[in-house]
Amino acid sequence: MKKGASIIRLINIGFGNVVSAGRIIAIVTPGSSPIKRMREEARERGKLVDATEGRKTRAIIVMDSDHVVLSALHVETLTQRLSGEDTEDAEKD
C-alpha cells in the first residue's frame, strides 16, 4: 500500500449493496413524518438510492453527499455492521 493511502471501509446494506462507512451521517427508521419528507425530497432531487430489492424499507441511511439510501435491513443490523460486530447474514429479515 502506498504511503498516505487511506482504506475505505464498506458496509454491506443488503443484497450485495455497500456504502462507504466514512460517508454515513445517520441511520434512521423510516416511520416518522420528517423522515418521510426527507425521503420524498431526495427522490425529487434525484438523490434517492433504493437498495431494498423491492422489499420493505426498514432503515434509511443519510450520506454526507446528500444522498438518501433505502435498505431492507433493520437499523440495529446496520449499526452492528458499522461498529464492526459482524452478525450472520441478516438479509433474511
C-alpha positions as CSV (number, residue, x, y, z in Angstrom):
1,M,0.0,0.0,0.0
2,K,1.3,3.5,-0.8
3,K,2.3,5.8,1.9
4,G,-0.6,8.1,2.9
5,A,-3.2,5.9,1.2
6,S,-6.4,5.5,3.2
7,I,-8.5,2.4,3.5
8,I,-12.2,2.8,2.6
9,R,-14.4,0.8,4.8
10,L,-17.5,-0.5,3.1
11,I,-20.7,-1.7,4.9
12,N,-23.0,-4.3,3.4
13,I,-26.5,-2.8,3.4
14,G,-28.1,-5.9,2.0
15,F,-28.3,-7.9,-1.3
16,G,-24.7,-7.2,-2.1
17,N,-25.0,-3.4,-1.9
18,V,-22.4,-1.5,0.0
19,V,-21.9,2.1,1.2
20,S,-18.8,3.8,2.5
21,A,-18.8,3.8,6.3
22,G,-17.0,7.1,6.5
23,R,-19.7,8.9,4.5
24,I,-22.6,7.9,6.7
25,I,-24.2,10.7,8.7
26,A,-27.1,8.8,10.2
27,I,-29.1,5.6,10.0
28,V,-32.8,6.1,10.9
29,T,-36.0,4.3,10.9
30,P,-38.4,5.2,8.1
31,G,-41.6,5.8,10.1
32,S,-41.7,9.5,11.2
33,S,-43.1,12.3,9.1
34,P,-39.9,14.3,8.9
35,I,-38.0,11.2,7.6
36,K,-40.8,10.5,5.0
37,R,-40.5,14.1,3.9
38,M,-36.7,13.8,3.6
39,R,-37.1,10.7,1.5
40,E,-39.6,12.3,-0.9
41,E,-37.4,15.4,-1.2
42,A,-34.4,13.2,-2.0
43,R,-36.5,11.4,-4.7
44,E,-37.4,14.8,-6.3
45,R,-33.7,15.9,-6.3
46,G,-32.6,12.6,-7.8
47,K,-30.6,11.8,-4.7
48,L,-32.6,8.7,-3.5
49,V,-30.9,5.3,-3.8
50,D,-33.2,2.3,-3.3
51,A,-31.2,-0.8,-2.3
52,T,-34.2,-2.7,-1.0
53,E,-34.6,-5.1,-4.0
54,G,-38.4,-4.5,-3.7
55,R,-38.6,-5.4,0.0
56,K,-39.9,-3.2,2.8
57,T,-37.7,-0.3,3.8
58,R,-36.5,-0.9,7.3
59,A,-33.7,1.7,7.5
60,I,-32.8,4.9,5.8
61,I,-29.1,5.9,5.5
62,V,-28.3,9.6,5.2
63,M,-25.0,10.2,3.5
64,D,-22.7,13.2,3.6
65,S,-23.2,13.6,-0.2
66,D,-26.8,14.5,0.4
67,H,-27.9,11.0,-0.9
68,V,-30.5,9.1,1.0
69,V,-30.2,5.3,0.8
70,L,-33.0,2.9,1.5
71,S,-32.2,-0.5,3.0
72,A,-34.3,-3.6,3.8
73,L,-32.1,-4.4,6.8
74,H,-33.0,-3.2,10.3
75,V,-31.3,-0.2,11.8
76,E,-29.8,-2.4,14.6
77,T,-28.3,-4.8,12.0
78,L,-26.7,-1.9,10.1
79,T,-25.4,-0.4,13.4
80,Q,-23.8,-3.7,14.4
81,R,-22.1,-3.9,11.0
82,L,-20.9,-0.3,11.2
83,S,-19.4,-0.9,14.7
84,G,-17.6,-3.9,13.4
85,E,-19.7,-6.6,15.0
86,D,-20.4,-8.9,12.1
87,T,-23.6,-10.9,12.5
88,E,-24.7,-13.7,10.4
89,D,-26.4,-12.8,7.1
90,A,-29.4,-10.6,8.1
91,E,-30.8,-10.3,4.6
92,K,-33.5,-12.8,5.5
93,D,-35.0,-10.2,7.9
